[in-house]
Amino acid sequence: MKAYGTLPEAQQFTGMSRTRLYELLQKNKITARKAGRRTLISFADLEAYLASLPTYQAGA
């Protein structure tokens, strides 16, 4: 797996919207790097963020 991906790749990886990913970047929940005009997002940060979310509990 790649270490970094473009915003569309991060959207596909997480299922989150572009807007939500930019919100996470602004809140420093995930990190990104700039390569020219491209924004590259760390897949390790995305995985860590998703792992930190609460689990779904039916009936709660």
MARTOR-635915 format. One record per residue (C-alpha): y, z, x; residue in one letter. Coordinates in steps of 0.05 Angstrom, whole numbers, plus 32768, in hexadecimal, padded with zeros to 4 digits. Layout:
BEGIN
YZXa...
***
This chain:
BEGIN
800080008000m80477FF28017k8075802B8029a80B2800E8006y80BC7FDD7FCEg80F47FBA7FA9t81107FD57F68l80E57FA77F3Dp80A77FBD7F64e80BB80067F59a80C37FF87F0Fq807F7FD97F0Bq806080127F34f807D80497F08t808980287EC5g80D080447EC7m810F801D7EB7s814080057EEBr817480347ECEt814580707ED5r8135805E7F1Dl8180805B7F2Ey8189809F7F0Ce815380BC7F38l8174809E7F75l81B780BD7F62q819781017F58k817480FB7F9Bn812F81027F7Bk811880C37F9Fi8134809F7FDCt814380567FECa8158802C8026r81857FEF8028k816D7FAF804Aa81A77F808041g81B17F7B7FF7r816C7F947FE6r815F7FDC7FD1t811B7FF47FE9l80FD80317FC8i80CA805F7FE9s8088805D7FC5f807680A17FE3a80B480BE7FC2d80A2809E7F80l805B80BB7F84e807681007F96a80A880FD7F5Cy807380E87F2Al8045811F7F43a807C81537F39s808381427EEFl806281717EBCp801F815D7EA1t801781477E59y7FF9817B7E2Cq7FE381647DE7a7FFC81907DAFg803081B37DD9a
***
